[in-house]
Amino acid sequence: MFDQIQAKTVFTSYADRYDTGNTLILHKIKHTFRVAQLAERYAGALGMSAPDIDLAWFLGLLHDIGRFEQVRRFGTFVDSQSVDHAQLSGNILFVDGLIESFPNEGLPEDWREIAETAIREHNKLALSDTLDERTRCFAEILRDADKTDIFRVIAEIPFEDRVGSSKGSFRETGEASPEVMDYVYKHRCIPRQIRHSHFEGRISHCCMAFELVFDISKKTVREDGYLLALLATTDENGKQIWTDKETGQLEIVRKEIEKVLGVLE
């Protein structure tokens, strides 16, 4: 049987090497455990075997381990301003050898190959066409779990606390470009290179809902309310958050998402 407690201990010991007083580090630790729980839940809902469910949980635990070094080196989670965090995670684990510190008894025999591929692919705009069916399934579970919790992260954590030193590289306001909105109408995720403002980033994060794969993931996102919070156009006092044009665009985003997920409230 896979030892989740020992795996958590190893992960925590690694994270403790970094500045846990840094809000970016603290947020990433919470995100990691949440993604692991979600991946475990999704794998269970798909009827996977116990070893495969453990592997799904393990992928969630490992997927962002490069984020800590990213923050230490660059002070940001914005990959375009620093480094591809998925590749850094894969390198730290499978090139530098951190993976050897973690338990693996009880995992399926092919766990290592699946883990490295899923971790390196988890932040890509689309999965590689060369993945075999089994690896693709695990990668999709991880990506769905990651997206599910990213909705929470964006809804709960202030913009400046998420982007760190990269805050100044984003415009605070400004309606989304026609190019960004074209991705909305096509029900696709938005490439990071065409996002240039805080508002376009908000739309981009919402659009991750278009590419959720599993019914259990979609059900979780509908029910937990975080995506709905991201689509809000007024604050708790009823004051409009965005400009009229931005508000109209966000309402379009919500309608298009509801075509895919169903009504969000």
C-alpha positions in Angstrom: 0.0 0.0 0.0 1.3 3.4 -0.9 2.4 5.5 2.1 0.7 9.0 1.5 1.8 10.1 5.0 5.5 9.5 4.2 5.1 11.2 0.8 3.6 14.2 2.5 6.5 14.3 5.0 9.1 14.3 2.2 7.2 17.0 0.3 6.9 19.2 3.5 10.6 18.7 4.3 11.5 19.9 0.8 9.1 22.9 0.9 10.5 23.9 4.3 13.9 24.6 2.6 12.2 27.7 1.2 10.9 30.8 2.9 7.5 29.6 4.2 6.9 33.1 5.4 6.5 34.1 1.8 2.8 34.2 0.8 3.7 32.8 -2.6 5.2 29.7 -0.9 2.3 29.3 1.5 -0.3 29.5 -1.3 1.6 26.9 -3.3 1.7 24.4 -0.5 -2.1 24.8 0.0 -2.6 24.4 -3.7 -0.4 21.3 -3.9 -2.4 19.4 -1.2 -5.7 20.5 -2.7 -4.7 19.3 -6.2 -3.6 15.9 -4.7 -7.0 15.5 -3.0 -8.9 16.5 -6.2 -6.9 14.1 -8.4 -7.5 11.3 -5.9 -11.2 12.1 -6.0 -11.4 12.2 -9.7 -9.5 8.9 -10.2 -11.8 7.3 -7.7 -14.9 8.6 -9.5 -13.5 7.0 -12.7 -13.3 3.6 -11.1 -9.6 3.3 -11.1 -7.7 0.6 -9.1 -6.3 1.5 -5.7 -2.7 1.8 -7.0 -3.8 4.0 -9.8 -5.8 6.2 -7.4 -2.7 6.6 -5.3 -0.7 7.5 -8.4 -3.2 10.2 -9.3 -2.8 11.6 -5.7 1.0 11.4 -6.0 0.9 13.4 -9.3 -1.0 16.1 -7.5 1.6 16.2 -4.7 4.5 16.4 -7.2 3.2 18.5 -10.1 4.3 22.0 -8.9 7.4 21.1 -6.9 9.4 23.4 -9.2 7.4 26.4 -8.1 9.4 26.8 -4.9 12.7 27.1 -6.8 10.9 29.4 -9.3 9.9 31.8 -6.5 13.4 31.7 -5.0 15.1 32.5 -8.3 12.6 34.9 -9.8 10.0 36.0 -7.2 7.1 35.1 -9.4 4.8 32.3 -10.6 4.5 33.9 -14.1 6.3 31.4 -16.4 6.7 33.9 -19.2 8.6 36.2 -16.8 10.8 33.4 -15.4 10.9 29.7 -16.3 8.5 26.9 -17.4 7.6 25.6 -14.0 6.4 22.2 -15.3 9.8 21.5 -16.9 11.6 22.7 -13.8 9.5 20.4 -11.7 10.3 17.5 -14.0 14.0 18.3 -13.9 14.2 18.6 -10.1 12.4 15.3 -9.7 13.7 13.1 -12.5 17.1 14.7 -13.5 18.3 16.0 -10.1 16.9 12.9 -8.4 14.5 14.3 -5.8 12.0 11.6 -6.8 14.2 9.0 -5.1 13.4 10.6 -1.7 9.7 9.7 -2.1 8.1 6.3 -1.3 6.8 4.3 -4.3 5.8 0.9 -2.9 2.2 0.2 -3.8 2.2 2.3 -7.0 1.7 0.7 -10.4 4.8 -0.6 -12.1 4.7 2.1 -14.8 4.3 4.9 -12.3 7.7 6.6 -13.0 7.2 7.1 -16.8 3.6 8.3 -16.2 4.6 10.7 -13.5 7.4 12.4 -15.4 5.2 12.8 -18.5 2.1 14.0 -16.7 4.1 16.5 -14.6 6.0 17.9 -17.6 2.8 18.2 -19.6 0.4 19.6 -17.0 0.8 23.3 -17.9 0.8 22.9 -21.6 -1.9 24.5 -23.7 -2.7 21.0 -25.1 -1.4 17.6 -24.4 1.1 16.0 -26.8 -0.5 13.8 -29.5 2.0 11.1 -28.8 0.8 10.1 -25.4 -0.6 6.6 -25.0 -4.1 6.2 -23.7 -3.1 5.3 -20.1 -0.6 8.2 -19.7 -3.1 10.6 -21.3 -5.8 9.6 -18.7 -3.5 10.4 -15.8 -2.3 13.6 -17.4 -5.9 14.7 -17.9 -6.8 13.9 -14.3 -3.9 16.0 -13.1 -4.8 18.9 -15.4 -8.4 18.8 -14.4 -7.5 18.8 -10.7 -5.0 21.6 -11.2 -7.6 23.7 -13.1 -10.2 23.1 -10.5 -8.1 24.5 -7.7 -6.7 27.3 -9.9 -10.2 28.7 -9.9 -10.1 28.8 -6.1 -6.6 30.4 -6.1 -7.6 33.2 -8.5 -10.9 33.8 -6.6 -9.3 33.9 -3.1 -5.9 35.3 -3.5 -5.3 39.0 -4.6 -3.7 39.5 -7.9 -0.5 41.0 -6.5 -0.1 38.1 -4.1 -0.2 35.7 -7.0 2.2 37.3 -9.5 4.8 38.6 -7.1 7.6 40.6 -8.8 5.8 40.3 -12.2 2.9 42.6 -11.2 4.3 45.6 -13.1 4.3 43.7 -16.4 0.5 43.6 -16.6 -1.9 46.4 -17.4 -4.4 46.9 -14.6 -7.3 47.5 -16.9 -8.3 47.5 -20.5 -10.9 45.5 -22.4 -9.9 42.1 -23.8 -8.6 42.2 -27.4 -10.6 40.7 -30.3 -8.0 38.0 -30.5 -8.6 37.0 -26.8 -12.4 37.0 -27.3 -12.0 34.9 -30.4 -10.7 32.1 -28.2 -13.7 32.5 -25.9 -16.1 32.0 -28.8 -14.2 29.0 -29.9 -14.3 27.5 -26.4 -10.6 27.2 -26.1 -7.9 28.1 -23.6 -6.0 31.3 -24.3 -2.3 31.3 -25.1 -0.3 33.2 -22.5 1.5 35.2 -25.1 -1.6 37.1 -26.1 -2.6 38.1 -22.6 -1.4 41.5 -21.6 -3.6 42.8 -18.8 -5.0 41.7 -15.5 -8.5 41.5 -17.1 -7.3 39.4 -20.0 -5.7 37.1 -17.4 -9.0 36.8 -15.6 -10.7 35.8 -18.8 -7.9 33.3 -19.6 -8.3 31.6 -16.2 -12.0 31.4 -16.6 -11.6 29.8 -20.1 -9.8 26.8 -18.5 -13.3 25.5 -17.9 -13.7 24.8 -21.6 -11.1 22.1 -21.5 -12.1 20.2 -18.4 -12.3 16.6 -19.5 -14.2 14.6 -16.9 -17.8 14.9 -15.7 -16.7 14.7 -12.1 -14.4 17.7 -12.7 -17.1 19.7 -14.3 -19.6 18.8 -11.5 -17.0 19.9 -8.9 -16.4 23.2 -10.6 -20.1 23.9 -10.9 -20.7 23.2 -7.3 -17.8 24.7 -5.5 -18.6 28.3 -6.7 -15.1 29.5 -7.4 -15.5 29.8 -11.2 -18.7 31.7 -10.6 -16.9 34.1 -8.3 -14.3 34.7 -11.0 -17.1 35.6 -13.4 -18.7 38.1 -11.0 -19.1 41.6 -12.3 -20.1 43.3 -9.0 -18.5 43.0 -5.5 -20.3 42.0 -2.3 -21.7 45.5 -2.0 -23.2 45.5 -5.5 -20.5 47.9 -6.9 -19.5 47.2 -10.5 -15.9 45.8 -10.5 -15.0 46.3 -14.2 -15.7 48.9 -16.8 -18.9 48.7 -18.8 -17.0 47.1 -21.8 -15.2 44.7 -19.6 -18.4 43.8 -17.8 -20.1 43.0 -21.1 -17.2 40.8 -22.2 -17.2 38.9 -18.9 -20.9 38.2 -19.3 -20.1 36.8 -22.7 -17.5 34.6 -21.2 -20.0 33.3 -18.7 -22.6 32.5 -21.3 -20.1 30.6 -23.4 -18.8 28.6 -20.4 -22.4 27.7 -19.5 -22.9 26.3 -22.9 -20.2 23.8 -22.0 -20.7 23.3 -18.2 -24.3 24.1 -17.7 -25.7 26.8 -15.5 -23.3 27.8 -12.8 -25.8 28.8 -10.1 
